[in-house]
Amino acid sequence: MTQKTKFNAGYIFLISMVSALGGLLFGYDWVVIGGAKPFYEQFFNISSLPTLQGWAMSSALVGCLLGAMLSGVLSDRYGRKRLLIFSAFLFTLSAVGTGAVNNFNLFIMYRILGGIGIGLASNLSPMYIAEISPATIRGKYVSLNQLTIVIGILAAQIINWQIADPVPMDATNASILASWNGQMGWRWMFWAEVIPAVSFFIFMFFIPESPRWLAKNGSKDKVEAILSKIGGSEYSKIEYQNIHETLTSESDKVNFRFLFEPGMKKILLVGIVLAAFQQWCGINVIFNYAQEVFSQAGYGVSDTLFNIVITGSVNLIFTFVAIFTVDRIGRRALMLIGAGGLAGIYALMGTAYYFNISGWALLLLVITAIACYAMSLAPVTWVVLSEIFPNRIRGAAMAVATFSLWLASFILTYTFPLLNSAFGASGTFWLYGVICVFGLVFIYKKLPETKGRSLEEIEHELVN
């Protein structure tokens, strides 16, 4: 393959965007509950029960962990495409069911089903895109998955804001429960997800299976046909040979023992730490606990919903920065910028909370933190995770890393109210800043640069 290879950019973009709809649903399902929170808590009478409040917010993460485990066990056996179709079905079922129930336990059950869909899509969508994308443009296309996650987040924020009737500053729990918001509004927030979920389910039937998974399962003709459509016959032959050389006769067997072979353990450690750090850097508490974060900054419910839309818009804008720089500046540099930038911003946020500085000044710091995260750790972590694992164990290794990410997310989501109660907002964000410093050191010492290299070249360098 030469530098003059002409890739079918339209085709690559089309199948990448279809796969990345899993990311859009991931983002929507992940954030929609934050806007519904003030209303369903009144409906289910849990507003004075912190344990059940935390369970409602974090229950989907249990599903995420299950989805991550399922993806590892099943994706190398049944392929990326079939499991993405299954995740689309779960998103649809969860959206319908969550909005329809009148029982809190059923509400939790449907949230867990949606979480399984998130766990599958968060693992498989970036993996699929990485496996069909040429090396020179892979970072940009894998970043499309993060772009759709952010679009899903922003869509949920806008829909929540538009669906909810204005809430007076002096509204009581009883008045919220008796309002349209408390009876029906929160339901429509979940039901709005049905449209993209059904679209994802239908479109997935029209895209090909991952050529690297097909190569692992002996479908040479199908692999070459797909690769030829991506980059022409010469690219197809060379790429298939590169893929074939990294596979072994045992590659069709999903065996987690391969992860602990010499050379594999250090790669797995890097993946696990980066996945956990993407969550423990703390930014997602702003999305999951926006009501608490902004209320401590002096904002009411309606103002908070509007501020969330602002943060989501910034999140979207700076994701484009990542898309256009990840294949130029590189993965490692952007990860260092993100870790260092968040450490500094959290130091200022903690100081602002400590001295009771509220209003626009704190909102500006929150926006700056989200911008920093959106152009670095949010998309680039997924790019790196989709690249660093060898072909024959990629499904299992991605599952372990994704499991680590969702376990870290569960810990983050569950502990924020406890940390906020024990240390206040200032101490909590200072703690996240310290974690970012540790992440900065780890990235500097352990993460190699992977831009511009084929997955097989990365494998040879990291394993050998």
N, C-alpha and C positions, 0 to 999 in steps of 0.2 A: 504493500500500500504506500502510495506517495503522498506528498503534501498537497498534490493537485486533485486528490479524490473529491469528486462532487457528490455531496450527500443530499439525499431527498429530504430537505429541511421541512417541507410541508407535511410529509408523511410522519416524520419523527415527532414533529410538534403535535400532530393530531392524536397519535396513539399515546403520547406522553400526557396530554391534557385529559384524555379519557381516563387513564390510570390515576392522574392527579385529582380527579373528582373525589377519590377516596380521601385525599387531603382536605378538600373543601368540606366534606361531611364530618371529618375529624374535627376541623376547626369550629364548625357550627355547633355540633353536638357538645363539644367541650365547653363552649362559652355560653350557650343559650340559657343554661341553668342559672347563671349569675344574674341575668335580667329578670328571670322568673322568681328568683329567691324571695324577694319581699312579699310576694303574693301567695305562692304555694305554701309557704311556712304558716301563713294565717289560715289557709284553707285546711291544712292538715293539723292545725293547732300544735305546732312544734316551735313556735317563736320563742318560747321560754325554756326550751329543752336543748341545751348546747350539744349534747351527745347525738340526738337525732338530727339536729341541724348539720353537724359535721358528717354524719352518715349519709344524709341526702346529697351533700356536696361531693363526697368522696366515693360513693358506692360505684359509680361508673368506673372508677379506677380499678376496682376489683375485677370488673369485666375486662379492662385493658390488660391486666396481668394474665387473665385466662386467654385472651385473644393472642397475646404475644407468645404464650406457650403453645397454643394450637398452631400458630403459624410456623413455629420451629419444627414441630412434629410432622405437620402435614404439607408444608409448601414444597419441600424437596421430594415428596412422594406424589402429590397430586398437581403440582404446578402453581404458578403465581396467579394465573387467570381465574381458575375455578374458585380459589379462596377469596379473591377480590369480588367475584360475583356473590359469593356467600355473605361477605361483609356488607354488600349493598342491600341484600335482603334483610340483614339484621338491623341496619340503619332505618329501613322503611318500617319494619315491625316495631322498633323502639319508638320512633317518632309518633306513630299512630297510637300505640299503647300508652305512652307516658302522658299524652294529653287527654286521654279518654277516661283514665281511672279516677275513682273516688276513694280509693283505699291506699294508705301510705305504703303498705308492704308491696302491693302491686306496682306502685310508682317506683319503688326501689328495684323490683324485678326487671322492669322495662329499662331502667337506667343501666342496669348491669348488662342487659342484652346489647344496648347501644355501646357500652364500653367494650364488649367483645369485638364489635365492629370496628371501633377505634383502634384496638390493639392489633387487629389484622391489617387494617389499612395503613396504619402508621409504620408498620414493618414492610409490607409488601409493595406499596405504591412507589416509594423511592427506590427499592431494590429492583423492581421491574424496569423503571426508567433508566437506572444505571446499566442494566443488562442489555438494553436495546440501543443505548446512545454511544456514538463514537467518542473516543477518548478526548479529542480536542474540544468538544462542546458538551461533554458529559456534565460538568459542574453546573452550567447554565440550565440544562434540561432537568436535572435532579432538583435544582432550586425552584423549578416550576411547581413542584409538590408543596414546597413551603409557601409559595405565592398563593396557591389555592387554599392552603390552611388559613392564611391571613385573610383572604377574601371571605372564607367561611366564617371566620371570627367577626369580621366587619359586618357581614350580612346579618349575623345573629344580633350584633349590637344595634344595627339600624332597625331591624325588624322589632326587637324588644322595645326600642325607644318609640317607634311609630305605633305599635299595638297598644302600649300602655297609655291609658288616660292620664292626664296630669294629676300628680299627687300633691295635695296641699302640704305645706311645711308642718302644719299642726295636726296632720292626719293621725288618728289613733288606730290601734290594731283592729278594733271592731269596725271602724269605718272602711278600712282597707278590705277586710273580709266581706263586707256587705257590698262593695263596689264591683263594677264589671271586671276590673283587674283581678280582684280576689276570687271571682267565680269562673270567669271564662277567658280573660285576657292571657293568663299564664298558659292556658291550654293551647291557644293559637300560636304562641311562641314555639312550642314543640311541633305542632302540626305543620308549620311552614317548612319543616325539613323534608316533608314527604316528596315535594317536587324534585329537588336535586337527588334524593335517594333513589327514586324510581328511574330518573334519567341515567344515573350511574349504572343501575342494574341492567337497563336495556343496552346502553352503549358498550358495556364490557363484552357482550357477545360478538362484537364486530371488530375487535382488535386481536392480533396474534398472541400466542403464548411467547414467553421469554425464549429467545434463541439459545441462551446459555443453559436454561433448564432442558430444552429440547435436545441439545447436544449431549447433556448428561444422561438422557434417557434414550439415546440411540436413534434420533430422528434426523439423520444427516440431510436428507433432501429438503425437509421442512426448514431446517436451520439455514441452509444456503439460499433458499427461496426468500426468506425474510431478510437476511443480511444483504442479498442482492437488491432487494427493493429499497433498502436503506442507503447503500453506497455503491452498487454496481457489482458486476461479476468478479472483478479482481479483488475488491475489498472483501467480498463474500468468501472467496477461497482462502485468502490470507488470514482473515479473522477466524474462520472456522478452524484452521490449523492451529492458531494460537490458543483457542479455547480447548481444542482436543488435547493439546500437550499438557494442560494443567489438570486434566481429569485422570482418574485411575479406574481400574476395573471395579473398585469398591464404591465408586462415587454415587451409584444409584441407591446406596444404603444410607439412611439417616442414622448416624452414629455420633452421639455427643462426645464419645471418647476421643474422636479426632481433634476436638478443641483443645485437648491437653497434650497433644504431641509436641515434641521439641520445635520451637519456632512459632507455634500457634498460640501458646499461652500469653506471650507478651502482646500479641495483636489483640487477643481477646480482652486483656486487661485494659489496653488503651480504649477499646470500644466501650467497655463497661463504665469506665471512669468518665469518658466524654458524655455518654448518654445520661449518667446520673448528674453530671455537672450542668448540663443544659437545663435541668429542672432546679437543682439546688442553688443555681445562681439567683433564684428568687423572683424572677420577673412575673411568673405565672400567678403569684398571689394577687397581683394588680388586676388580673382578669377574673380570677375566681372569687376574690374578696373585695371587689371594687367598692361595694357599698361601705364596708368597714374602712377601707383606705381613704375614700373621699369624705366620709362622714367625719373622720378625725381631722380632715382638712377643712371642715366647716361647710360641706355641701349637703343639701337635702336629696331625697330619692330622685326627683325629676331632674335636678341638676346633675346628679351622679350618672343617670342614664345618658344624658347629653355628653358629659365628659368622657364616658366610655366610648362613645362614637368618635370623639376626637382622637383618643388614644388608638382606636382601631384604624383610623385613617392614616395616622402617622406610621403605624405598624405596616400598612400596605405600601406606602410611599417608599419607606426605607428597605423593604424587601426587594424592590426593583434595584436599589443600589447594590444589594448582594448579588442579584442575578447578573448584573453587568460588570461586576468586579471579581467574582469568584474564580473565573478562568483567566483573569489578568493578574490581579494581586496575589491570588493563591489562597488555599484553605487555611494554612497555618497562620499567615499574617492576619487574616480576618478574625480568626479565633483569638489571637493575642489581643487584637484591638478590642474585641468584645469583652473579654475577661477584665482587662485593665480599665477600660472605660466604665464598666458597671461598678467596679470597686470604688472608683472615684466618685461616681454619681451617688452611690449608696451612702458614702461618707457624708455628702452634702444633704441627702434626704434625711438621714438620721439626725443630723444637726438641726435641720429645719423643724422636725417633729419635737426635738428636745427643747428648743426655744419657742415652741408654739407658733411658728411661722406658718400661716395657712393661706388659703386662697390661691391666686394665680401663680405665686412663686413656687408653691409646692406642685401645682399642676404642671408647670414648666419642667420641673425636675423629673416628674413621672413621665412626661412625654419624651424627654431626652433619654431616659433609661430605656424606654420602649424602642426608640429609634436606634440606639446602640445595639440592642439585642436583635432587632429585626434585620440589621445589615450584617450580622456576624453569627452569633451562637445559634440563633433560631434555625436558619437554613443550612448553614455550613456543617453543623453537627450531623444532619441527615445525609449531606453529601459525603462526608468522611466515612460514616458508618456504612454507606452503600458501596464504598470503594475498597476498604482496607481488608476485607475478609476474602480468603481464597474461594475459587469457584465451587469446589466440591463440598465445602462446609458453609457456604454463604447463608443458606436458609437457616441452619441451626445457630450459627454465630450471630446473625441479625436478630434472631429470636431471643437469645441470651441478652444482647445489648438492649433490645427494646423492652424486655422484661425488667432490666435494670432501670431503664428510663421511667417506666410506669410505677415501679416500686418507689423510686425516688420522688416521683410526682405525688404518690399517695402520702408519703412521709411529709412532704412539703405542705400539701393541702391540709392534712390532719393536724400538723403541729403549729401552723400559723396562728390559729386562735389561742393556743396555749402559750406560744412565745409572746404574742401581742399582749396577753394578759399578764405574763410574768415580767417582761422587760419593757413593755410599751412599744409603740411603733418605732421610736428612735433606736432602742436596743436591738429590735428585730432586724431592721435594715442595716445596722452596723454589723450584725452577725452575718448577714448575706454578703456584705462587703468583704469580710474576712474570708469567707468561702471562695469568693471570686479571686482573691489573691492566691490562694492555694491552687485554684484552677489555672491561673496564669502561669504559675511555676511548672505545673505538670505539663501543660501544652508546650511550653518552651523547651522542656527537657525530653519529652517523649513522642511528640507528634511530628512525623515527617511530612514533607510537602508532597502532594499527590497530583497536582494539576498537570494536565497535558500527557498523562501516562495511561496506557491501556490498563484494564483491570488485571490482565495477565502480567504486565510489567511490574505493577505494584506488588502483586503476589510474589514474584521472584525476588524482589528487593527485600520485602518485609520478612518472608519466611527464611530466606537464605542469608 
